[in-house]
Amino acid sequence: MRAVVQRVRSADVKTENRIVGNIRTGLLIFVGIEKGDSEKEVEFIAEKVLNLRVFPDEKGKMDRSVLDISGGSILSISQFTLASYIKKGRRPDFSNAMEPEEAEKLYNIFNKILSCQIRVETGVFGAMMDINSVNDGPVTFILEKKFSTP
């Protein structure tokens, strides 16, 4: 499982010219689920996202999580292209991406874990989406975890 986490001042996601999710201050997360991923990876990344200390304290030091800031929220976007590999050539290889039905189940579990502690908005799984964001920093991190192998 891979997640790209960006600290944002605001973000929204549209599909079919309609906003389906939006947040103010918080985290924009792009989530890629790979073959062999399980709830263990999902739980690990969700816990990491919730507690990642990437927001400044009163001294400007990154020492607060999205849970610690006033009005913090998360916009979670499923992005199967994060499961791609480009080892040779120029065309991405998506063979490591989990099958959509299974990936959607794990993506929904991920969002449910997050939403137990914070407001979570999402895009539409498998849809073409337009994502707008105002990055804060920019501050961007890549999280990866693999307990099992495909």
ABEGO torsion letter per residue (X at the ends): XBBBBBBBABBBBBBGGBBABBBBBEBBBBBBBBBGBBAAAAAAAAAAAAABBABBBAAGBBABBAAABBGBBBBBBBBAAAABBBABEABBBAAABBBAAAAAAAAAAAAAAAAAABBBBBBBBGBBBBBBBBBBOBBBBBBBBBABBX
